[in-house]
């Protein structure tokens, strides 16, 4: 008889500085087996990898609930409690359950808990006992706590940033279950490094983090280890426990510990590099666009207001700076603003009016900007398909949306914003980013996977928002001490590798 594996998803990346709690309305929920039990189901790309791998291996798959929300504020605790309760009821009803495969984010908080994913895994572990194998797929930005390690048998995280390996991470998490039953238990070691860094500042495609990932990959390819994950925690979590974590899996206990310790020292040594290059002012990036003769667009990265990092997308900081150049530049930018969107609908396509834009969700983080004589160009339901390469073909929606123009300044207005970093976001309202002089992208690093295909003129700018780029200026209240970059650290501050199960 084939092994029985329960699988489910609860995914949201939290930002402690976003004032609008994440509730049920912000989650997509999939419960129908027909939307899950297919290779290209609607339950999420990582889940697709889990399903395909286990199904091809002949395992009996039992779907649970699949809930996913975009990055945002901490979740209302009732949402988490309901998911846990429903999941416990489902797993308890399965006779002869062998394993569970979770698709979680790993950097998820509620208004009552700093460690939602740890809570989910612990609660389900207590319900099923110690013999059921639990494997977890996480985002690279997971904050992997001891609670998680004590209750999960195997951990796999994205190995790429930009995140282009969601499906592959699901495959790896599922494969750990298969290998466990076919080859026996492997040892999972975790080392803890007290470092966090702003997500705009690093990538696995270059510089020191790439070298670290390549080193771990070489160990896996040589057969020394069987799995690795190097987590850079989402930095906008105001949590009592937060850190970078190195997780190594091997069939040899001492090897897992030794490699995790070695790579944790490497992580410590790149702590300054992870903070990134100095940011440019918005004015400096605008000047780059004015002087550009390459034929390629200049991209201004407004990471502080990135919805993918849990910010609101409602800042008009860049709009204020670029507006004086409305007759000189072709510029595309976006602001989440329901009132301005509604005004565009009232005026209708071709209508002209004065718009007050921005600071409608988090007025303490930015200020509104008056745009006079703006023309409504497009009204849209906000739905679009991702252009890729990240999550290519996935359907997204920004809700009620509009495009207005102030001469050459094209302003994408919407009720909410999902995946601004994909070129399909602007294309959904008829804007081709490659035809612009300047494109403002409210994202951290993932957008580079798509935008690097059309330009190398990408600049990180100093802006304002809940995902502020200078972490030391944000109003943290609960962080551990020491934690870099808030305090300098030494090698002695690294928590040595340990095997928890």
C-alpha positions as semicolon CSV with decimal commas, in nm:
position;residue;x (nm);y (nm);z (nm)
1;X;0,000;0,000;0,000
2;X;0,135;0,344;-0,093
3;X;0,231;0,595;0,172
4;X;-0,029;0,852;0,273
5;X;0,087;1,215;0,260
6;X;-0,121;1,512;0,367
7;X;-0,021;1,844;0,212
8;X;-0,142;2,201;0,260
9;X;-0,037;2,565;0,238
10;X;-0,045;2,873;0,458
11;X;0,167;3,150;0,310
12;X;0,204;3,518;0,394
13;X;0,510;3,737;0,449
14;X;0,454;3,983;0,733
15;X;0,576;4,338;0,788
16;X;0,548;4,475;1,142
17;X;0,541;4,835;1,021
18;X;0,236;4,802;0,799
19;X;-0,057;4,933;1,007
20;X;-0,338;4,745;0,827
21;X;-0,379;4,392;0,966
22;X;-0,415;4,107;0,716
23;X;-0,760;3,949;0,740
24;X;-0,956;3,680;0,556
25;X;-1,040;3,915;0,268
26;X;-0,671;3,932;0,173
27;X;-0,627;3,556;0,139
28;X;-0,690;3,336;-0,162
29;X;-0,830;3,006;-0,039
30;X;-0,833;2,683;-0,240
31;X;-1,020;2,382;-0,102
32;X;-1,150;2,198;-0,409
33;X;-0,946;1,883;-0,488
34;X;-0,984;1,955;-0,861
35;X;-0,793;2,282;-0,809
36;X;-0,517;2,105;-0,615
37;X;-0,466;1,755;-0,751
38;X;-0,321;1,856;-1,084
39;X;0,035;1,941;-1,177
40;X;-0,066;2,298;-1,260
41;X;-0,331;2,344;-0,992
42;X;-0,434;2,672;-0,835
43;X;-0,293;2,605;-0,489
44;X;0,047;2,764;-0,559
45;X;0,362;2,692;-0,758
46;X;0,549;2,534;-0,464
47;X;0,247;2,313;-0,400
48;X;0,254;2,209;-0,766
49;X;0,610;2,083;-0,714
50;X;0,505;1,892;-0,403
51;X;0,210;1,732;-0,580
52;X;0,395;1,635;-0,898
53;X;0,687;1,476;-0,712
54;X;0,482;1,268;-0,470
55;X;0,218;1,174;-0,725
56;X;0,482;1,050;-0,970
57;X;0,632;0,842;-0,689
58;X;0,298;0,670;-0,636
59;X;0,213;0,822;-0,301
60;X;-0,147;0,865;-0,188
61;X;-0,201;1,241;-0,162
62;X;-0,457;1,394;0,069
63;X;-0,509;1,770;0,015
64;X;-0,585;2,008;0,299
65;X;-0,655;2,380;0,288
66;X;-0,442;2,607;0,071
67;X;-0,434;2,968;0,187
68;X;-0,208;3,236;0,043
69;X;-0,190;3,613;0,081
70;X;0,050;3,869;-0,054
71;X;0,304;4,032;0,173
72;X;0,144;4,270;0,420
73;X;0,085;4,350;0,782
74;X;0,065;4,094;1,060
75;X;-0,229;3,855;1,029
76;X;-0,536;3,870;1,249
77;X;-0,487;3,584;1,493
78;X;-0,832;3,436;1,426
79;X;-0,728;3,355;1,069
80;X;-0,428;3,158;1,194
81;X;-0,624;2,985;1,468
82;X;-0,891;2,876;1,220
83;X;-0,633;2,735;0,978
84;X;-0,462;2,541;1,256
85;X;-0,790;2,403;1,389
86;X;-0,914;2,296;1,045
87;X;-0,579;2,135;0,962
88;X;-0,570;1,943;1,290
89;X;-0,921;1,813;1,228
90;X;-0,820;1,700;0,880
91;X;-0,501;1,516;0,980
92;X;-0,668;1,346;1,277
93;X;-0,931;1,206;1,040
94;X;-0,669;1,028;0,827
95;X;-0,615;0,666;0,921
96;X;-0,254;0,556;0,881
97;X;-0,106;0,896;0,792
98;X;0,265;0,865;0,707
99;X;0,379;1,219;0,632
100;X;0,284;1,584;0,600
101;X;0,430;1,832;0,351
102;X;0,374;2,200;0,430
103;X;0,412;2,495;0,195
104;X;0,471;2,789;0,429
105;X;0,645;3,123;0,398
106;X;0,840;3,123;0,724
107;X;0,831;3,496;0,798
108;X;0,474;3,517;0,921
109;X;0,345;3,702;1,228
110;X;0,002;3,762;1,374
111;X;-0,119;4,026;1,613
112;X;-0,053;3,778;1,896
113;X;0,241;3,566;1,774
114;X;0,591;3,636;1,640
115;X;0,620;3,284;1,497
116;X;0,304;3,176;1,314
117;X;0,477;2,906;1,107
118;X;0,636;2,760;1,417
119;X;0,293;2,760;1,580
120;X;0,137;2,579;1,282
121;X;0,405;2,310;1,270
122;X;0,409;2,258;1,649
123;X;0,029;2,235;1,673
124;X;0,007;1,980;1,394
125;X;0,301;1,783;1,538
126;X;0,123;1,760;1,872
127;X;-0,187;1,636;1,694
128;X;-0,022;1,361;1,488
129;X;0,254;1,249;1,723
130;X;0,624;1,201;1,666
131;X;0,618;0,919;1,410
132;X;0,459;1,113;1,124
133;X;0,725;1,276;0,902
134;X;0,688;1,652;0,850
135;X;0,869;1,825;0,564
136;X;0,839;2,200;0,505
137;X;0,900;2,421;0,203
138;X;0,992;2,779;0,301
139;X;1,076;3,108;0,132
140;X;1,443;3,216;0,141
141;X;1,333;3,496;0,376
142;X;1,199;3,262;0,642
143;X;1,283;3,324;1,007
144;X;1,344;2,961;1,102
145;X;1,306;2,927;1,479
146;X;1,392;2,651;1,724
147;X;1,019;2,578;1,754
148;X;1,013;2,490;1,386
149;X;1,327;2,279;1,409
150;X;1,198;2,080;1,707
151;X;0,881;1,982;1,521
152;X;0,975;1,952;1,153
153;X;1,186;1,663;1,026
154;X;1,304;1,834;0,707
155;X;1,333;2,195;0,590
156;X;1,383;2,322;0,235
157;X;1,402;2,690;0,139
158;X;1,425;2,876;-0,187
159;X;1,787;2,888;-0,299
160;X;1,748;3,181;-0,539
161;X;1,674;3,551;-0,493
162;X;1,510;3,666;-0,718
163;X;1,283;3,374;-0,632
164;X;1,284;3,166;-0,949
165;X;1,277;2,824;-0,782
166;X;0,937;2,802;-0,615
167;X;0,843;2,482;-0,799
168;X;1,185;2,328;-0,741
169;X;1,161;2,396;-0,367
170;X;0,834;2,205;-0,354
171;X;1,005;1,920;-0,537
172;X;1,290;1,919;-0,283
173;X;1,057;1,919;0,017
174;X;0,860;1,631;-0,128
175;X;1,176;1,441;-0,224
176;X;1,292;1,453;0,138
177;X;0,983;1,253;0,231
178;X;1,050;0,999;-0,043
179;X;1,416;0,968;0,053
180;X;1,325;0,925;0,418
181;X;1,110;0,622;0,345
182;X;1,348;0,476;0,087
183;X;1,688;0,555;0,241
184;X;1,625;0,627;0,608
185;X;1,635;0,930;0,831
186;X;1,876;1,210;0,752
187;X;2,021;1,453;1,007
188;X;1,926;1,821;0,984
189;X;2,159;2,072;1,149
190;X;2,081;2,439;1,203
191;X;2,321;2,724;1,288
192;X;2,198;3,070;1,385
193;X;2,372;3,395;1,286
194;X;2,247;3,725;1,439
195;X;2,227;3,917;1,111
196;X;1,943;4,073;0,912
197;X;1,969;4,285;0,597
198;X;1,734;4,491;0,376
199;X;1,603;4,277;0,093
200;X;1,691;4,525;-0,183
201;X;2,060;4,499;-0,100
202;X;2,152;4,144;-0,199
203;X;2,089;3,875;-0,455
204;X;2,200;3,517;-0,506
205;X;2,298;3,615;-0,861
206;X;2,611;3,812;-0,767
207;X;2,852;3,920;-0,496
208;X;2,922;3,741;-0,171
209;X;2,586;3,572;-0,117
210;X;2,620;3,402;-0,455
211;X;2,961;3,269;-0,348
212;X;2,810;3,127;-0,031
213;X;2,522;2,963;-0,217
214;X;2,764;2,824;-0,476
215;X;2,980;2,677;-0,200
216;X;2,682;2,500;-0,044
217;X;2,568;2,382;-0,388
218;X;2,914;2,236;-0,455
219;X;2,897;2,040;-0,129
220;X;2,562;1,896;-0,238
221;X;2,682;1,811;-0,588
222;X;2,989;1,638;-0,444
223;X;2,768;1,416;-0,228
224;X;2,905;1,554;0,099
225;X;2,558;1,678;0,196
226;X;2,215;1,599;0,056
227;X;2,036;1,930;0,112
228;X;2,102;2,291;0,212
229;X;1,906;2,610;0,278
230;X;2,053;2,948;0,367
231;X;1,786;3,180;0,504
232;X;1,810;3,560;0,514
233;X;1,520;3,652;0,740
234;X;1,260;3,903;0,627
235;X;1,407;4,211;0,802
236;X;1,083;4,397;0,879
237;X;0,976;4,154;1,150
238;X;0,982;4,314;1,493
239;X;1,034;3,983;1,671
240;X;1,214;3,871;1,985
241;X;1,383;3,597;1,782
242;X;1,514;3,685;1,437
243;X;1,834;3,580;1,261
244;X;1,988;3,429;0,950
245;X;1,994;3,050;0,961
246;X;2,204;2,785;0,789
247;X;2,034;2,446;0,754
248;X;2,228;2,145;0,629
249;X;2,099;1,790;0,578
250;X;2,324;1,486;0,560
251;X;2,309;1,115;0,634
252;X;2,614;1,170;0,853
253;X;2,538;1,359;1,174
254;X;2,880;1,519;1,221
255;X;2,898;1,627;0,857
256;X;2,569;1,813;0,888
257;X;2,695;1,993;1,198
258;X;3,040;2,072;1,056
259;X;2,912;2,213;0,726
260;X;2,645;2,421;0,899
261;X;2,910;2,568;1,131
262;X;3,145;2,639;0,842
263;X;2,880;2,816;0,636
264;X;2,759;3,014;0,938
265;X;3,105;3,169;0,964
266;X;3,084;3,258;0,595
267;X;2,745;3,419;0,659
268;X;2,897;3,618;0,945
269;X;3,182;3,737;0,721
270;X;2,946;3,872;0,454
271;X;2,725;4,066;0,698
272;X;2,848;4,406;0,571
273;X;2,816;4,310;0,205
274;X;2,456;4,205;0,269
275;X;2,366;4,562;0,363
276;X;2,426;4,665;0,001
277;X;2,570;4,963;-0,177
278;X;2,481;5,322;-0,072
279;X;2,140;5,426;-0,201
280;X;2,091;5,703;-0,455
281;X;1,851;5,990;-0,401
282;X;1,538;5,997;-0,617
283;X;1,670;6,317;-0,775
284;X;1,993;6,142;-0,875
285;X;1,804;5,861;-1,046
286;X;1,582;6,111;-1,229
287;X;1,897;6,284;-1,353
288;X;2,023;5,948;-1,480
289;X;1,703;5,919;-1,685
290;X;1,732;6,273;-1,820
291;X;2,088;6,208;-1,935
292;X;2,032;5,854;-2,065
293;X;2,089;5,807;-2,440
294;X;2,112;5,427;-2,444
295;X;1,757;5,363;-2,561
296;X;1,700;5,146;-2,255
297;X;1,479;5,255;-1,965
298;X;1,620;5,366;-1,632
299;X;1,457;5,173;-1,346
300;X;1,415;5,337;-1,006
301;X;1,379;5,076;-0,733
302;X;1,144;5,207;-0,462
303;X;1,195;4,911;-0,228
304;X;1,078;5,092;0,087
305;X;0,719;5,094;-0,045
306;X;0,729;4,744;-0,194
307;X;0,404;4,550;-0,143
308;X;0,610;4,233;-0,187
309;X;0,798;4,335;0,128
310;X;0,477;4,406;0,318
311;X;0,451;4,780;0,253
312;X;0,131;4,941;0,130
313;X;0,230;5,077;-0,210
314;X;0,057;5,406;-0,126
315;X;0,363;5,633;-0,114
316;X;0,377;5,917;-0,369
317;X;0,735;6,012;-0,281
318;X;0,868;5,939;-0,629
319;X;0,567;6,103;-0,793
320;X;0,638;6,426;-0,605
321;X;0,999;6,430;-0,725
322;X;0,929;6,340;-1,088
323;X;0,621;6,558;-1,143
324;X;0,821;6,874;-1,232
325;X;0,956;6,679;-1,531
326;X;0,615;6,590;-1,671
327;X;0,694;6,744;-2,010
328;X;1,050;6,611;-2,025
329;X;1,024;6,245;-1,929
330;X;0,821;5,941;-2,022
331;X;0,779;5,787;-1,679
332;X;0,569;5,502;-1,540
333;X;0,496;5,475;-1,168
334;X;0,232;5,325;-0,942
335;X;0,043;5,431;-0,631
336;X;-0,223;5,236;-0,440
337;X;-0,505;5,485;-0,382
338;X;-0,873;5,392;-0,379
339;X;-1,002;5,750;-0,379
340;X;-0,788;5,852;-0,675
341;X;-0,891;5,535;-0,861
342;X;-1,258;5,611;-0,796
343;X;-1,210;5,966;-0,925
344;X;-1,068;5,826;-1,248
345;X;-1,381;5,613;-1,286
346;X;-1,604;5,915;-1,219
347;X;-1,426;6,116;-1,489
348;X;-1,419;5,829;-1,736
349;X;-1,169;5,759;-2,012
350;X;-1,067;6,091;-2,166
351;X;-1,175;6,288;-1,862
352;X;-0,938;6,544;-1,710
353;X;-0,916;6,644;-1,346
354;X;-0,700;6,729;-1,047
355;X;-0,595;6,426;-0,843
356;X;-0,465;6,414;-0,485
357;X;-0,262;6,096;-0,474
358;X;-0,092;5,892;-0,202
359;X;-0,066;5,846;0,176
360;X;-0,417;5,708;0,206
361;X;-0,324;5,389;0,394
362;X;-0,018;5,486;0,598
363;X;-0,024;5,868;0,616
364;X;0,249;5,868;0,880
365;X;0,500;5,729;0,628
366;X;0,451;5,969;0,335
367;X;0,241;6,263;0,217
368;X;-0,016;6,314;-0,061
369;X;0,074;6,485;-0,387
370;X;-0,153;6,707;-0,599
371;X;-0,145;6,628;-0,972
372;X;-0,325;6,891;-1,177
373;X;-0,485;6,839;-1,518
374;X;-0,435;6,464;-1,532
375;X;-0,611;6,270;-1,807
376;X;-0,773;5,931;-1,761
377;X;-0,624;5,692;-2,016
378;X;-0,739;5,344;-1,910
379;X;-0,987;5,186;-1,670
380;X;-0,925;4,823;-1,577
381;X;-1,045;4,542;-1,352
382;X;-0,678;4,500;-1,254
383;X;-0,641;4,139;-1,363
384;X;-0,327;4,031;-1,547
385;X;-0,102;3,735;-1,609
386;X;0,257;3,739;-1,488
387;X;0,504;3,806;-1,768
388;X;0,787;3,630;-1,589
389;X;1,025;3,467;-1,569
390;X;0,924;3,447;-1,203
391;X;0,579;3,283;-1,173
392;X;0,522;3,327;-1,547
393;X;0,160;3,270;-1,645
394;X;0,019;3,305;-1,293
395;X;-0,293;3,522;-1,269
396;X;-0,289;3,828;-1,042
397;X;-0,532;4,108;-0,965
398;X;-0,484;4,462;-0,837
399;X;-0,856;4,519;-0,800
400;X;-1,016;4,825;-0,955
401;X;-0,742;5,007;-1,147
402;X;-0,681;5,304;-1,372
403;X;-0,405;5,471;-1,572
404;X;-0,389;5,850;-1,572
405;X;-0,136;6,075;-1,744
406;X;0,019;6,405;-1,647
407;X;0,177;6,472;-1,985
408;X;0,459;6,213;-1,998
409;X;0,406;6,086;-1,643
410;X;0,189;5,772;-1,649
411;X;0,041;5,689;-1,310
412;X;-0,099;5,341;-1,239
413;X;-0,369;5,375;-0,971
414;X;-0,531;5,076;-0,802
415;X;-0,721;4,948;-0,500
416;X;-0,431;4,721;-0,413
417;X;-0,113;4,608;-0,582
418;X;0,022;4,259;-0,626
419;X;0,351;4,178;-0,786
420;X;0,440;4,529;-0,902
421;X;0,783;4,392;-0,990
422;X;0,651;4,192;-1,285
423;X;0,642;4,373;-1,620
424;X;0,288;4,243;-1,666
425;X;0,182;4,484;-1,391
426;X;0,228;4,789;-1,613
427;X;0,128;4,601;-1,926
428;X;-0,213;4,538;-1,767
429;X;-0,297;4,905;-1,828
430;X;-0,125;4,933;-2,165
431;X;0,218;5,058;-2,054
432;X;0,528;4,898;-2,208
433;X;0,812;4,947;-1,957
434;X;1,082;4,918;-2,224
435;X;0,939;5,225;-2,399
436;X;0,971;5,447;-2,093
437;X;1,258;5,680;-2,001
438;X;1,204;5,603;-1,633
439;X;1,015;5,319;-1,465
440;X;0,950;5,318;-1,091
441;X;0,928;4,964;-0,953
442;X;0,809;4,917;-0,596
443;X;0,998;4,597;-0,524
444;X;1,320;4,481;-0,359
445;X;1,513;4,237;-0,574
446;X;1,281;3,982;-0,736
447;X;1,183;4,230;-1,009
448;X;1,537;4,209;-1,149
449;X;1,462;3,866;-1,295
450;X;1,233;4,032;-1,549
451;X;1,363;4,387;-1,579
452;X;1,724;4,281;-1,632
453;X;1,605;4,140;-1,965
454;X;1,537;4,492;-2,093
455;X;1,789;4,710;-1,909
456;X;2,094;4,716;-1,688
457;X;2,022;5,072;-1,572
458;X;1,866;4,976;-1,239
459;X;1,920;5,195;-0,933
460;X;1,814;5,154;-0,570
461;X;1,671;5,482;-0,439
462;X;1,629;5,623;-0,091
463;X;1,252;5,645;-0,038
464;X;1,003;5,604;0,246
465;X;0,770;5,321;0,345
466;X;0,703;5,029;0,576
467;X;0,990;4,836;0,416
468;X;1,243;5,109;0,492
469;X;1,590;5,045;0,354
470;X;1,786;5,175;0,653
471;X;1,683;4,923;0,917
472;X;1,847;5,117;1,200
473;X;1,599;5,404;1,157
474;X;1,284;5,191;1,192
475;X;1,085;5,175;1,520
476;X;1,179;4,823;1,630
477;X;1,087;4,741;1,990
478;X;1,150;4,369;2,043
479;X;1,469;4,276;1,859
480;X;1,731;4,055;2,028
481;X;2,069;4,197;2,125
482;X;2,318;4,166;1,963
483;X;2,182;4,178;1,610
484;X;2,371;4,321;1,315
485;X;2,342;4,598;1,183
486;X;2,204;4,738;1,511
487;X;2,507;4,620;1,706
488;X;2,842;4,486;1,592
489;X;2,878;4,112;1,642
490;X;3,163;3,865;1,672
491;X;3,206;3,501;1,572
492;X;3,130;3,410;1,934
493;X;2,776;3,541;1,882
494;X;2,701;3,269;1,625
495;X;2,481;2,996;1,773
496;X;2,659;2,674;1,685
497;X;2,490;2,411;1,473
498;X;2,256;2,172;1,647
499;X;2,038;1,878;1,545
500;X;1,694;1,906;1,698
501;X;1,527;1,578;1,600
